[in-house]
Amino acid sequence: MRDDFEKLSGLTPPKASAEARARALAAAMQSFDEAEKNSSATQGSSFPVRQSSIFNRIWSPIMNRKLLAGSALATLLVVPAAAFLTFELTRDGAPFGERAQEIALKDETRKDEKRQKPEPQATAKKAVAEERARQEAKTVETPVAAPVESEAAAPAADAMANSVARDSVAPLSATGGMQPRMTFLPAPVVQEEMQPAPEHNRERFGKAESNPVKSVVTDPVSTFSVDVDTASYAFVRRSLMEGQLPERDAVRVEEMVNYFPYDWPRPESAAQPFKATVTVTPTPWNGGTRLMHVAIKGYDVVRTQAPKANLVFLIDVSGSMDEPDKLPLLKGAFRLLVEKLKPEDTVSIVTYAGNAGTVLEPTAVKDKAKILAAIDTLQPGGSTAGAEGIDAAYALAEKAFVKGGVNRVMLATDGDFNVGPSSDEDLKRLIEEKRKSGIFLSVLGFGRGNYNDALMQTIAQNGNGTAAYIDTLAEAQKTLVEEAGSSLFPIAKDVKLQVEFNPAAITEYRLIGYETRALKREDFNNDKVDAGDIGSGHSVTAIYEVTPKGSPAVLNDDLRYAEAEKPVAEASPNSGELAFLKIRYKKPDGDKSELITTPVTEANTVPALVEAPEDVRFSVAVAAFGQKLSGVTALADYTYDAVIDLAAASKGADPFGYRSEFVNLVRLAKGLGGSKN
Amino acid sequence: MRAGTDLDAELVEKAVSGDRQAFGRLVEQHYDFVHAVAWRWSGNASDADDIAQDVCLRLGAAIRGFRGTSRFRTWLYTLTLNAARDHRRQQARDDRRMQAYASEQATVAPPEDPDEEQREALWTAVRALPEKQCDAVLLVYAEGLSHQAAADVLGCSEATISWHVHEARKRLKTLLGKEAV
């Protein structure tokens, strides 16, 4: 067979015809010039500009170029072409993203976005309006295509107006797909069943359905583990920036909410590791329900009091890491982290690829030059042998073990662990075992296309660590520098939350997010059951959508035979309470859990969402966005515009621009969202 | 790779920073390469023209976003492969629509040389493989890239390439029957 394959190299391609060559070069120059114009233009619709390249491609072999000079003619021809294009787009699934991702234009897209940020919303609206008008005019001509078009066109135009993933990527690649043939094609009659199956993304995400609405009568208690991971948000952001709606399974609402720094009320001392604040507000997307917003803030360890750290960087240097957004970014990220450490902390570096190797024995941070030099020497090559690497990393961590300090392996990878003979289960067991001996593990994810999110999350959860996804140096700065304290210094471990709802006040509830973190009711008091950790200064936010008793929004019918028990509940002394919040946690080095309880009463409620604190409103906006992306039906009628308004109005000071970025992401999603809003 | 890599790098850098002339020269230099790759992927000259032109368009729009950290040639491969893939999908759609009009497509005359014939059959079979496998096989065997370089182009790990090639072999075995293997 090998011989046969080698025959493939025997064919010499024919020479390209001079004509085709000239045409292609001309097209290249034109597109080059247009890209320049677009990047410098501040106003006006790029729509006709972009289309002229299609126009050129379709007609240049046939028509005299001089005719093209008449821009009026160009516009005339462009309109049907644009309509056809948008129609093609809808039939194609999500073409924006796929191509955008493939062309790997992340940087440019991002730059463009920054440059054009001030572009007035009015332009976008105008573009939509114009597009609609065009669609209406077209309706008469192509009745078959019309309904799809008008839905698709608005987001398409909007995406353009929003200018991200636009200039070069999306419409252009759509152009690429368009062949001259379209001009004489009949109205589409053939269905798409024969189309090649869409390409499978090899990224893997743990699958979890959104939490269902539960009836308080049958399930009065909701129990889950905290989650301070943020990987999902970075992943969602990356998808959107590349012009693609994220996969539903990639969206973990709680991680999106917890990505943002919030200024929740802080605990006063280290003796009380955190403080819970509960706010009950009306639900923006449902008039008949309320949101019960639980915000927990961890105690912020002052840096000088921070314990000594012993960090082992376990770095994937397999061949696939040889991409600008992987190894080079990773090096930058670790340099940032090293700068943040104290002189007496130690750092070691282990690489894995082909065979695992120790690059740097435990070295004190005061010897910074040596560490930085070691980071610089990292070179990609070989395939991944994660298991050996992990063993080596743990060996080094044990060697430099700091009693009472922070001992942590930081695993940086772009994808899968090639664990050889051992299975994922064995790997988990190993990490769990090491965790018990005091060495924790965090995961930093890089790149995309091959990222095994599910495994990384499991590894981090079992290792008492966080899983963060790093797509830009800014993200590295956020994760490793601004939040270094929280990811490095745990102040409490196995933090579990349990909420008991009072059936006299609340009929139904639904926990937003935390699907992968659900615990059994009885596990709350079982100290052997592992749960999430809270680091120094971390904040954790959980939101319930609750339906008050008697609300028209109640979904479940009353139970016919449960009537008799009700008066008892109403007579109890706790009848004024809506719910009862319990938090269990262990000190970082403790084995026995401690309990914090807070009753939730009408005193926690605010009559209108606008009266809620800014941070509450913003986190609700994020939760709404996350749910929309993950396809929660309850929010089907809540528009992206509403999310934008809610988030934009609660941005606050936003010193690092995280929240503005969020608003932009919602806009993007709206543009990409197809027929939905 | 070509001899003037340094020159190339300089040209790329200039083009990235918006030098129109440099970009023009760059495209000129690489057009034949793109065309050849496009031809291998599509198997016919007119498709190759279309794909190559499409790549040129994409290049013009995207060059400013290119970062010198990854190799230009690798990037070109990626662009070309994507364009070829889009082209094929588009064609698959068009073909189905065209069938309503034209009953039969012109058939390509079979080559005379039996060796050539066998090779042609192999090519056809390879192109009929699932996209990823086809890409991997063509990059490794037709383009003569190492598994590592192919992995870079396709943005996956080396092991994945090896796996695709392995799968492709398995599938071709069943496709072509024993004698061809």
Interface residues (C-beta under 8 A of the other chain):
Chain A: M1 D4 F5 E6 K7 L8 S9 G10 L11 P13 P14 K15 A16 S17 A20 R21 R23 A24 L25 A27 A28 M29 Q30 S31 F32 D33 E34 A35 E36 S39 S53 R57 R99 E102 I103 A104 L105 K106 D107 E108 T109 K111 D167 S168 V169 L172 S173 T175 G176 G177 M178 Q179 R181 L185 P186 P188 V189 V190 E192 M194 Q195 P196 E199 R202 S318 G319 S320 D322 E323 P324 P328 G381 G382 S383 T384 G415 D416 N418 G449 N450
Chain B: G18 R20 F23 G24 V27 E28 Y31 D32 H35 A36 W39 R40 A45 A48 D49 D50 A52 Q53 D54 V55 C56 L57 R58 L59 G60 A61 A62 I63 R64 G65 R67 T69 S70 W75 T78 L79 N82 A83 D86 H87 R88 R89 Q90 Q91 A92 R93 D94 R96 R97 M98 Q99 A100 Y101 Q118 R119 L122 W123 V126 E131 K132 V137 L138 V140 Y141 A142 G144 Q148 A151 D152 G155 C156 S157 E158 A159 T160 R169 L172 K173 A180 V181
